[in-house]
Amino acid sequence: MNLNEVVRFAPLAINCFTGSLAQLSGRSGAALHEAQLLEAGDGYLLRAGLDEWGMPEYTFAVEDVGLRACKVLGAQVTRVPIASDWVAQLQALLGEYPGIVVWVNSAYLDYAPVYSSKPGYLHAVLVIGMNDAATHVRIFDSLIVDREPHGCEAWLPIEAFATAITDRVRTETYDHMGHFVVMQPAGRPVDFDVRASLYRQACSFLTNDTYRGALPAYRALCMSRFRDVPETGATAARRLFDHIVVLYVIPGLTLLAQSLQRADCQGSITTLTQTLINHWRALSMLALKFEATHSPLILVRLEDRFDVIESLTLELWQTLHDSLHNT
């Protein structure tokens, strides 16, 4: 057993928590894909806020979405409060379940340099084992946000893990730490209506200001940071790039395209989804240019591109609503 070995692979998720749940479901014998979790848990509805660093974020209610989706899809998921004697507790849970999802402070995950080189943030990983001496835990990390996003499987010293689960991190929206999450898979496949789920999400987007107003709010937060001092503007621009390319936007739209295919939604809405992806990708490139230059001209182009994206996003949800209405 090489406790220093880190096995890298392509990223397996658009979100660390839903990605960990998807991995856990497969190990539990009833695989759920991340797209299914976003369908069943209303995870295509994004909201705006501030992350752990006070930077704008454009995300979904990840834990609520994941837990709700598992319930809808027939998997029993339980949040177990972390006990004072958590080592024995974790050993017992690993003896009963094939893995445990847990929220951690990323700063103590020493198997990836990007974690220790940046301020800690709220991150979910899948614990899949502990060595006999209880000196290390085996971590399956489905999404590491780096210059080249990837996932990995690695051993983490027990002392680092202890700090990672206890040094609390909160965002403006989320405070999830303090629990081990376990899963009992569905006994048999659950019938699930993808079309009804997408229609429900389209209705929510069009009628709920939390979702309809999320993109304009996110844009306003980004532009405010961009107009701040150059260091703040550069950090915000990099985070915009991360949210678009690595985290929720393009990966989420790609999963939405898969869901649309399963729902037999073809034609103009498929083209519209791809057009929106292309505009977001163009915005991500502008974000990198602004990070490097802090140019007022790039700032104007960012505003113009956001205009197009806001219009297309509304059109996408309206088209989806109209195509699924009364069908």
C-alpha positions as YAML, in Angstrom:
chain: A
units: angstrom
residues:
- id: 1
  name: MET
  ca: [0.00, 0.00, 0.00]
- id: 2
  name: ASN
  ca: [1.53, 3.29, -1.17]
- id: 3
  name: LEU
  ca: [0.08, 5.99, 1.06]
- id: 4
  name: ASN
  ca: [1.64, 8.73, -1.09]
- id: 5
  name: GLU
  ca: [0.15, 7.61, -4.40]
- id: 6
  name: VAL
  ca: [-2.36, 9.95, -6.03]
- id: 7
  name: VAL
  ca: [-4.39, 8.50, -8.91]
- id: 8
  name: ARG
  ca: [-5.60, 11.30, -11.18]
- id: 9
  name: PHE
  ca: [-8.42, 11.10, -13.72]
- id: 10
  name: ALA
  ca: [-10.69, 13.37, -15.75]
- id: 11
  name: PRO
  ca: [-13.26, 15.30, -13.69]
- id: 12
  name: LEU
  ca: [-16.39, 13.24, -13.07]
- id: 13
  name: ALA
  ca: [-18.82, 15.93, -11.92]
- id: 14
  name: ILE
  ca: [-19.95, 19.53, -12.23]
- id: 15
  name: ASN
  ca: [-20.41, 19.71, -8.47]
- id: 16
  name: CYS
  ca: [-18.47, 18.01, -5.71]
- id: 17
  name: PHE
  ca: [-21.54, 17.00, -3.65]
- id: 18
  name: THR
  ca: [-23.83, 15.69, -6.40]
- id: 19
  name: GLY
  ca: [-20.77, 14.13, -8.01]
- id: 20
  name: SER
  ca: [-19.92, 12.34, -4.76]
- id: 21
  name: LEU
  ca: [-23.52, 11.14, -4.42]
- id: 22
  name: ALA
  ca: [-23.44, 9.82, -7.97]
- id: 23
  name: GLN
  ca: [-20.20, 7.94, -7.26]
- id: 24
  name: LEU
  ca: [-21.60, 6.58, -3.99]
- id: 25
  name: SER
  ca: [-24.77, 5.37, -5.70]
- id: 26
  name: GLY
  ca: [-22.70, 3.36, -8.17]
- id: 27
  name: ARG
  ca: [-20.71, 1.78, -5.36]
- id: 28
  name: SER
  ca: [-24.00, 1.02, -3.59]
- id: 29
  name: GLY
  ca: [-25.29, -0.98, -6.55]
- id: 30
  name: ALA
  ca: [-27.84, 1.41, -8.06]
- id: 31
  name: ALA
  ca: [-26.01, 4.02, -10.13]
- id: 32
  name: LEU
  ca: [-27.54, 7.47, -10.41]
- id: 33
  name: HIS
  ca: [-26.02, 9.84, -12.93]
- id: 34
  name: GLU
  ca: [-25.45, 13.46, -12.01]
- id: 35
  name: ALA
  ca: [-27.86, 14.60, -14.72]
- id: 36
  name: GLN
  ca: [-30.58, 12.51, -13.06]
- id: 37
  name: LEU
  ca: [-29.87, 14.22, -9.75]
- id: 38
  name: LEU
  ca: [-30.21, 17.65, -11.37]
- id: 39
  name: GLU
  ca: [-33.44, 16.58, -13.04]
- id: 40
  name: ALA
  ca: [-35.05, 15.10, -9.93]
- id: 41
  name: GLY
  ca: [-33.71, 17.71, -7.52]
- id: 42
  name: ASP
  ca: [-34.35, 20.83, -9.65]
- id: 43
  name: GLY
  ca: [-30.63, 21.40, -10.01]
- id: 44
  name: TYR
  ca: [-30.81, 23.29, -13.30]
- id: 45
  name: LEU
  ca: [-32.18, 26.30, -11.41]
- id: 46
  name: LEU
  ca: [-29.21, 28.49, -10.49]
- id: 47
  name: ARG
  ca: [-28.99, 31.28, -7.93]
- id: 48
  name: ALA
  ca: [-26.53, 34.09, -7.23]
- id: 49
  name: GLY
  ca: [-24.59, 34.84, -4.06]
- id: 50
  name: LEU
  ca: [-21.13, 35.20, -2.60]
- id: 51
  name: ASP
  ca: [-18.70, 32.34, -2.04]
- id: 52
  name: GLU
  ca: [-16.31, 31.71, 0.87]
- id: 53
  name: TRP
  ca: [-13.93, 34.37, -0.46]
- id: 54
  name: GLY
  ca: [-16.61, 37.04, -0.91]
- id: 55
  name: MET
  ca: [-16.54, 36.50, -4.67]
- id: 56
  name: PRO
  ca: [-19.68, 36.20, -6.84]
- id: 57
  name: GLU
  ca: [-20.97, 32.68, -7.38]
- id: 58
  name: TYR
  ca: [-23.64, 31.28, -9.69]
- id: 59
  name: THR
  ca: [-24.70, 27.92, -8.36]
- id: 60
  name: PHE
  ca: [-27.56, 25.71, -7.25]
- id: 61
  name: ALA
  ca: [-28.60, 24.63, -3.77]
- id: 62
  name: VAL
  ca: [-26.27, 21.65, -3.99]
- id: 63
  name: GLU
  ca: [-27.08, 19.72, -0.82]
- id: 64
  name: ASP
  ca: [-30.84, 20.31, -1.04]
- id: 65
  name: VAL
  ca: [-30.80, 19.28, -4.70]
- id: 66
  name: GLY
  ca: [-28.76, 16.14, -4.08]
- id: 67
  name: LEU
  ca: [-30.73, 14.93, -1.07]
- id: 68
  name: ARG
  ca: [-34.12, 15.71, -2.63]
- id: 69
  name: ALA
  ca: [-33.16, 13.95, -5.87]
- id: 70
  name: CYS
  ca: [-32.02, 10.81, -4.09]
- id: 71
  name: LYS
  ca: [-35.33, 10.65, -2.24]
- id: 72
  name: VAL
  ca: [-37.33, 11.11, -5.45]
- id: 73
  name: LEU
  ca: [-35.27, 8.42, -7.17]
- id: 74
  name: GLY
  ca: [-35.80, 5.94, -4.34]
- id: 75
  name: ALA
  ca: [-32.42, 6.05, -2.59]
- id: 76
  name: GLN
  ca: [-32.45, 6.51, 1.17]
- id: 77
  name: VAL
  ca: [-29.85, 9.08, 2.19]
- id: 78
  name: THR
  ca: [-29.11, 9.82, 5.85]
- id: 79
  name: ARG
  ca: [-27.08, 12.66, 7.37]
- id: 80
  name: VAL
  ca: [-25.32, 11.28, 10.45]
- id: 81
  name: PRO
  ca: [-23.96, 13.91, 12.89]
- id: 82
  name: ILE
  ca: [-20.20, 13.49, 13.30]
- id: 83
  name: ALA
  ca: [-19.54, 12.13, 16.81]
- id: 84
  name: SER
  ca: [-16.73, 13.07, 19.16]
- id: 85
  name: ASP
  ca: [-15.26, 9.58, 18.65]
- id: 86
  name: TRP
  ca: [-15.53, 10.00, 14.91]
- id: 87
  name: VAL
  ca: [-12.71, 7.59, 14.02]
- id: 88
  name: ALA
  ca: [-14.61, 4.63, 15.47]
- id: 89
  name: GLN
  ca: [-17.82, 6.02, 14.00]
- id: 90
  name: LEU
  ca: [-16.27, 6.27, 10.54]
- id: 91
  name: GLN
  ca: [-14.81, 2.77, 10.78]
- id: 92
  name: ALA
  ca: [-18.25, 1.40, 11.66]
- id: 93
  name: LEU
  ca: [-19.96, 3.27, 8.83]
- id: 94
  name: LEU
  ca: [-17.34, 2.08, 6.32]
- id: 95
  name: GLY
  ca: [-18.02, -1.46, 7.51]
- id: 96
  name: GLU
  ca: [-21.69, -1.00, 6.69]
- id: 97
  name: TYR
  ca: [-21.61, 1.23, 3.60]
- id: 98
  name: PRO
  ca: [-19.29, 1.36, 0.55]
- id: 99
  name: GLY
  ca: [-18.51, 5.02, 1.14]
- id: 100
  name: ILE
  ca: [-19.40, 8.15, 3.09]
- id: 101
  name: VAL
  ca: [-19.85, 11.63, 1.67]
- id: 102
  name: VAL
  ca: [-18.59, 14.44, 3.88]
- id: 103
  name: TRP
  ca: [-18.21, 18.21, 3.61]
- id: 104
  name: VAL
  ca: [-14.69, 19.44, 4.40]
- id: 105
  name: ASN
  ca: [-12.49, 22.50, 4.48]
- id: 106
  name: SER
  ca: [-10.46, 22.13, 1.29]
- id: 107
  name: ALA
  ca: [-7.32, 23.76, 2.73]
- id: 108
  name: TYR
  ca: [-6.31, 20.52, 4.47]
- id: 109
  name: LEU
  ca: [-6.57, 18.20, 1.46]
- id: 110
  name: ASP
  ca: [-2.84, 17.87, 0.89]
- id: 111
  name: TYR
  ca: [-3.08, 15.42, -2.03]
- id: 112
  name: ALA
  ca: [-3.67, 18.34, -4.46]
- id: 113
  name: PRO
  ca: [-1.38, 21.40, -4.35]
- id: 114
  name: VAL
  ca: [-4.22, 23.68, -5.50]
- id: 115
  name: TYR
  ca: [-5.99, 23.10, -2.17]
- id: 116
  name: SER
  ca: [-3.10, 24.02, 0.10]
- id: 117
  name: SER
  ca: [-2.11, 27.02, -2.04]
- id: 118
  name: LYS
  ca: [-5.50, 28.76, -1.75]
- id: 119
  name: PRO
  ca: [-7.80, 29.78, 1.12]
- id: 120
  name: GLY
  ca: [-10.04, 26.91, 2.20]
- id: 121
  name: TYR
  ca: [-13.52, 26.54, 0.78]
- id: 122
  name: LEU
  ca: [-16.50, 24.24, 1.33]
- id: 123
  name: HIS
  ca: [-15.93, 20.99, -0.55]
- id: 124
  name: ALA
  ca: [-17.49, 17.52, -0.55]
- id: 125
  name: VAL
  ca: [-15.51, 14.29, -0.94]
- id: 126
  name: LEU
  ca: [-16.29, 10.59, -0.81]
- id: 127
  name: VAL
  ca: [-14.47, 8.57, 1.86]
- id: 128
  name: ILE
  ca: [-14.10, 5.00, 0.62]
- id: 129
  name: GLY
  ca: [-11.74, 3.44, 3.16]
- id: 130
  name: MET
  ca: [-9.43, 3.63, 6.16]
- id: 131
  name: ASN
  ca: [-6.19, 1.72, 6.59]
- id: 132
  name: ASP
  ca: [-5.89, -0.87, 9.37]
- id: 133
  name: ALA
  ca: [-3.74, 1.38, 11.55]
- id: 134
  name: ALA
  ca: [-6.32, 4.20, 11.24]
- id: 135
  name: THR
  ca: [-3.59, 6.64, 10.20]
- id: 136
  name: HIS
  ca: [-5.07, 7.47, 6.78]
- id: 137
  name: VAL
  ca: [-8.45, 7.66, 5.05]
- id: 138
  name: ARG
  ca: [-8.96, 6.90, 1.36]
- id: 139
  name: ILE
  ca: [-10.54, 9.85, -0.47]
- id: 140
  name: PHE
  ca: [-12.34, 9.83, -3.81]
- id: 141
  name: ASP
  ca: [-12.46, 13.46, -5.00]
- id: 142
  name: SER
  ca: [-14.70, 13.78, -8.06]
- id: 143
  name: LEU
  ca: [-13.84, 17.39, -8.92]
- id: 144
  name: ILE
  ca: [-10.64, 19.37, -8.24]
- id: 145
  name: VAL
  ca: [-10.94, 22.89, -9.64]
- id: 146
  name: ASP
  ca: [-7.48, 23.67, -11.00]
- id: 147
  name: ARG
  ca: [-6.00, 25.12, -14.18]
- id: 148
  name: GLU
  ca: [-6.61, 21.65, -15.54]
- id: 149
  name: PRO
  ca: [-9.70, 20.34, -13.70]
- id: 150
  name: HIS
  ca: [-9.47, 16.70, -12.65]
- id: 151
  name: GLY
  ca: [-10.51, 14.18, -10.02]
- id: 152
  name: CYS
  ca: [-8.37, 11.86, -7.96]
- id: 153
  name: GLU
  ca: [-8.20, 9.02, -5.48]
- id: 154
  name: ALA
  ca: [-5.66, 9.39, -2.67]
- id: 155
  name: TRP
  ca: [-4.80, 8.64, 0.94]
- id: 156
  name: LEU
  ca: [-5.16, 11.54, 3.39]
- id: 157
  name: PRO
  ca: [-3.47, 11.52, 6.85]
- id: 158
  name: ILE
  ca: [-6.01, 11.15, 9.62]
- id: 159
  name: GLU
  ca: [-4.80, 14.35, 11.30]
- id: 160
  name: ALA
  ca: [-5.42, 16.37, 8.13]
- id: 161
  name: PHE
  ca: [-8.85, 14.77, 7.73]
- id: 162
  name: ALA
  ca: [-9.69, 15.59, 11.36]
- id: 163
  name: THR
  ca: [-8.96, 19.27, 10.78]
- id: 164
  name: ALA
  ca: [-10.71, 19.25, 7.42]
- id: 165
  name: ILE
  ca: [-14.01, 18.10, 8.95]
- id: 166
  name: THR
  ca: [-13.85, 20.42, 11.98]
- id: 167
  name: ASP
  ca: [-12.40, 23.74, 10.73]
- id: 168
  name: ARG
  ca: [-15.73, 25.13, 9.63]
- id: 169
  name: VAL
  ca: [-16.27, 26.95, 6.33]
- id: 170
  name: ARG
  ca: [-19.46, 28.82, 5.45]
- id: 171
  name: THR
  ca: [-20.62, 30.65, 2.35]
- id: 172
  name: GLU
  ca: [-23.26, 33.36, 2.22]
- id: 173
  name: THR
  ca: [-25.78, 30.63, 1.38]
- id: 174
  name: TYR
  ca: [-24.47, 27.32, 2.74]
- id: 175
  name: ASP
  ca: [-23.31, 25.80, 6.04]
- id: 176
  name: HIS
  ca: [-23.21, 22.04, 5.47]
- id: 177
  name: MET
  ca: [-20.35, 20.73, 7.61]
- id: 178
  name: GLY
  ca: [-20.70, 18.40, 10.59]
- id: 179
  name: HIS
  ca: [-22.29, 15.28, 9.08]
- id: 180
  name: PHE
  ca: [-21.38, 12.01, 7.41]
- id: 181
  name: VAL
  ca: [-23.78, 11.23, 4.55]
- id: 182
  name: VAL
  ca: [-24.62, 7.58, 3.83]
- id: 183
  name: MET
  ca: [-26.85, 5.99, 1.21]
- id: 184
  name: GLN
  ca: [-29.09, 2.94, 0.97]
- id: 185
  name: PRO
  ca: [-29.91, 2.44, -2.73]
- id: 186
  name: ALA
  ca: [-33.37, 1.94, -4.16]
- id: 187
  name: GLY
  ca: [-34.57, -1.65, -4.08]
- id: 188
  name: ARG
  ca: [-35.85, -1.36, -7.63]
- id: 189
  name: PRO
  ca: [-35.77, 1.36, -10.33]
- id: 190
  name: VAL
  ca: [-38.18, 4.23, -9.73]
- id: 191
  name: ASP
  ca: [-40.31, 5.56, -12.55]
- id: 192
  name: PHE
  ca: [-39.32, 9.15, -13.19]
- id: 193
  name: ASP
  ca: [-40.86, 11.64, -15.64]
- id: 194
  name: VAL
  ca: [-38.02, 13.75, -17.05]
- id: 195
  name: ARG
  ca: [-40.41, 15.93, -19.05]
- id: 196
  name: ALA
  ca: [-42.47, 16.76, -15.97]
- id: 197
  name: SER
  ca: [-39.32, 17.63, -14.05]
- id: 198
  name: LEU
  ca: [-38.01, 19.96, -16.75]
- id: 199
  name: TYR
  ca: [-41.42, 21.58, -17.09]
- id: 200
  name: ARG
  ca: [-41.56, 22.16, -13.33]
- id: 201
  name: GLN
  ca: [-38.13, 23.78, -13.41]
- id: 202
  name: ALA
  ca: [-39.12, 25.96, -16.37]
- id: 203
  name: CYS
  ca: [-42.22, 27.13, -14.49]
- id: 204
  name: SER
  ca: [-40.12, 27.90, -11.41]
- id: 205
  name: PHE
  ca: [-37.61, 29.89, -13.44]
- id: 206
  name: LEU
  ca: [-40.29, 31.99, -15.10]
- id: 207
  name: THR
  ca: [-42.27, 32.71, -11.91]
- id: 208
  name: ASN
  ca: [-39.68, 32.80, -9.11]
- id: 209
  name: ASP
  ca: [-37.45, 35.87, -8.87]
- id: 210
  name: THR
  ca: [-34.77, 33.84, -7.05]
- id: 211
  name: TYR
  ca: [-34.11, 31.98, -10.29]
- id: 212
  name: ARG
  ca: [-35.21, 34.46, -12.95]
- id: 213
  name: GLY
  ca: [-33.26, 37.22, -11.25]
- id: 214
  name: ALA
  ca: [-30.17, 35.10, -10.50]
- id: 215
  name: LEU
  ca: [-28.25, 35.87, -13.68]
- id: 216
  name: PRO
  ca: [-28.81, 39.66, -13.52]
- id: 217
  name: ALA
  ca: [-27.79, 39.55, -9.85]
- id: 218
  name: TYR
  ca: [-24.69, 37.51, -10.63]
- id: 219
  name: ARG
  ca: [-23.79, 39.89, -13.43]
- id: 220
  name: ALA
  ca: [-24.15, 42.89, -11.11]
- id: 221
  name: LEU
  ca: [-21.94, 41.25, -8.48]
- id: 222
  name: CYS
  ca: [-19.28, 40.42, -11.08]
- id: 223
  name: MET
  ca: [-19.26, 43.88, -12.63]
- id: 224
  name: SER
  ca: [-18.97, 45.47, -9.20]
- id: 225
  name: ARG
  ca: [-15.89, 43.37, -8.43]
- id: 226
  name: PHE
  ca: [-14.42, 44.05, -11.87]
- id: 227
  name: ARG
  ca: [-14.62, 47.80, -11.21]
- id: 228
  name: ASP
  ca: [-12.84, 47.40, -7.86]
- id: 229
  name: VAL
  ca: [-9.05, 47.50, -7.46]
- id: 230
  name: PRO
  ca: [-7.14, 45.44, -10.06]
- id: 231
  name: GLU
  ca: [-6.36, 42.57, -7.66]
- id: 232
  name: THR
  ca: [-10.02, 42.13, -6.75]
- id: 233
  name: GLY
  ca: [-11.06, 42.45, -10.38]
- id: 234
  name: ALA
  ca: [-8.55, 39.82, -11.46]
- id: 235
  name: THR
  ca: [-9.71, 37.37, -8.78]
- id: 236
  name: ALA
  ca: [-13.35, 37.90, -9.72]
- id: 237
  name: ALA
  ca: [-12.54, 37.39, -13.40]
- id: 238
  name: ARG
  ca: [-10.80, 34.08, -12.65]
- id: 239
  name: ARG
  ca: [-13.76, 32.95, -10.56]
- id: 240
  name: LEU
  ca: [-16.12, 33.88, -13.40]
- id: 241
  name: PHE
  ca: [-14.03, 31.71, -15.72]
- id: 242
  name: ASP
  ca: [-14.12, 28.83, -13.20]
- id: 243
  name: HIS
  ca: [-17.90, 29.06, -12.79]
- id: 244
  name: ILE
  ca: [-18.43, 29.08, -16.54]
- id: 245
  name: VAL
  ca: [-15.99, 26.42, -17.69]
- id: 246
  name: VAL
  ca: [-15.35, 24.12, -14.71]
- id: 247
  name: LEU
  ca: [-18.25, 24.41, -12.33]
- id: 248
  name: TYR
  ca: [-21.90, 25.03, -13.12]
- id: 249
  name: VAL
  ca: [-22.54, 26.91, -16.34]
- id: 250
  name: ILE
  ca: [-21.20, 25.06, -19.39]
- id: 251
  name: PRO
  ca: [-21.05, 21.67, -17.60]
- id: 252
  name: GLY
  ca: [-24.61, 22.25, -16.36]
- id: 253
  name: LEU
  ca: [-25.87, 23.24, -19.81]
- id: 254
  name: THR
  ca: [-24.17, 20.15, -21.23]
- id: 255
  name: LEU
  ca: [-26.05, 17.97, -18.74]
- id: 256
  name: LEU
  ca: [-29.24, 19.89, -19.54]
- id: 257
  name: ALA
  ca: [-28.73, 18.99, -23.21]
- id: 258
  name: GLN
  ca: [-28.59, 15.33, -22.17]
- id: 259
  name: SER
  ca: [-31.78, 15.74, -20.15]
- id: 260
  name: LEU
  ca: [-33.49, 17.43, -23.10]
- id: 261
  name: GLN
  ca: [-32.57, 14.45, -25.26]
- id: 262
  name: ARG
  ca: [-34.03, 12.03, -22.71]
- id: 263
  name: ALA
  ca: [-37.16, 14.16, -22.59]
- id: 264
  name: ASP
  ca: [-37.36, 13.99, -26.41]
- id: 265
  name: CYS
  ca: [-37.02, 17.77, -26.71]
- id: 266
  name: GLN
  ca: [-35.37, 18.35, -30.06]
- id: 267
  name: GLY
  ca: [-35.10, 21.04, -32.71]
- id: 268
  name: SER
  ca: [-34.88, 24.72, -31.80]
- id: 269
  name: ILE
  ca: [-34.31, 24.19, -28.09]
- id: 270
  name: THR
  ca: [-31.28, 21.98, -28.76]
- id: 271
  name: THR
  ca: [-29.85, 24.67, -31.04]
- id: 272
  name: LEU
  ca: [-30.64, 27.35, -28.46]
- id: 273
  name: THR
  ca: [-28.83, 25.41, -25.73]
- id: 274
  name: GLN
  ca: [-25.71, 25.09, -27.88]
- id: 275
  name: THR
  ca: [-25.86, 28.78, -28.82]
- id: 276
  name: LEU
  ca: [-26.01, 29.68, -25.14]
- id: 277
  name: ILE
  ca: [-23.02, 27.44, -24.41]
- id: 278
  name: ASN
  ca: [-21.07, 29.22, -27.16]
- id: 279
  name: HIS
  ca: [-21.83, 32.66, -25.72]
- id: 280
  name: TRP
  ca: [-20.85, 31.57, -22.21]
- id: 281
  name: ARG
  ca: [-17.59, 30.19, -23.61]
- id: 282
  name: ALA
  ca: [-16.92, 33.55, -25.29]
- id: 283
  name: LEU
  ca: [-17.62, 35.28, -21.97]
- id: 284
  name: SER
  ca: [-15.13, 33.00, -20.23]
- id: 285
  name: MET
  ca: [-12.43, 34.05, -22.69]
- id: 286
  name: LEU
  ca: [-13.22, 37.70, -22.05]
- id: 287
  name: ALA
  ca: [-12.91, 37.00, -18.32]
- id: 288
  name: LEU
  ca: [-9.38, 35.68, -18.84]
- id: 289
  name: LYS
  ca: [-8.47, 38.72, -20.93]
- id: 290
  name: PHE
  ca: [-9.79, 41.02, -18.22]
- id: 291
  name: GLU
  ca: [-7.89, 39.10, -15.54]
- id: 292
  name: ALA
  ca: [-4.68, 39.78, -17.48]
- id: 293
  name: THR
  ca: [-5.32, 43.39, -18.56]
- id: 294
  name: HIS
  ca: [-7.99, 45.06, -16.38]
- id: 295
  name: SER
  ca: [-8.92, 46.83, -19.63]
- id: 296
  name: PRO
  ca: [-11.98, 49.14, -19.70]
- id: 297
  name: LEU
  ca: [-12.61, 48.05, -23.28]
- id: 298
  name: ILE
  ca: [-12.82, 44.40, -22.21]
- id: 299
  name: LEU
  ca: [-15.20, 45.48, -19.45]
- id: 300
  name: VAL
  ca: [-17.57, 46.91, -22.06]
- id: 301
  name: ARG
  ca: [-17.40, 43.68, -24.05]
- id: 302
  name: LEU
  ca: [-18.17, 41.69, -20.88]
- id: 303
  name: GLU
  ca: [-21.29, 43.80, -20.34]
- id: 304
  name: ASP
  ca: [-22.39, 43.32, -23.95]
- id: 305
  name: ARG
  ca: [-21.90, 39.55, -23.77]
- id: 306
  name: PHE
  ca: [-23.86, 39.36, -20.50]
- id: 307
  name: ASP
  ca: [-26.71, 41.18, -22.30]
- id: 308
  name: VAL
  ca: [-26.88, 38.46, -24.94]
- id: 309
  name: ILE
  ca: [-26.63, 35.65, -22.38]
- id: 310
  name: GLU
  ca: [-29.43, 37.07, -20.22]
- id: 311
  name: SER
  ca: [-31.71, 37.31, -23.25]
- id: 312
  name: LEU
  ca: [-30.89, 33.80, -24.45]
- id: 313
  name: THR
  ca: [-31.31, 32.29, -20.97]
- id: 314
  name: LEU
  ca: [-34.83, 33.70, -20.69]
- id: 315
  name: GLU
  ca: [-35.60, 32.50, -24.22]
- id: 316
  name: LEU
  ca: [-34.34, 29.00, -23.39]
- id: 317
  name: TRP
  ca: [-36.57, 28.60, -20.34]
- id: 318
  name: GLN
  ca: [-39.58, 30.13, -22.10]
- id: 319
  name: THR
  ca: [-39.10, 27.83, -25.10]
- id: 320
  name: LEU
  ca: [-38.73, 24.80, -22.83]
- id: 321
  name: HIS
  ca: [-41.88, 25.78, -20.93]
- id: 322
  name: ASP
  ca: [-43.90, 26.28, -24.09]
- id: 323
  name: SER
  ca: [-42.70, 23.04, -25.71]
- id: 324
  name: LEU
  ca: [-43.63, 20.94, -22.66]
- id: 325
  name: HIS
  ca: [-46.86, 22.72, -21.72]
- id: 326
  name: ASN
  ca: [-49.84, 20.35, -21.90]
- id: 327
  name: THR
  ca: [-47.76, 17.49, -23.33]
...
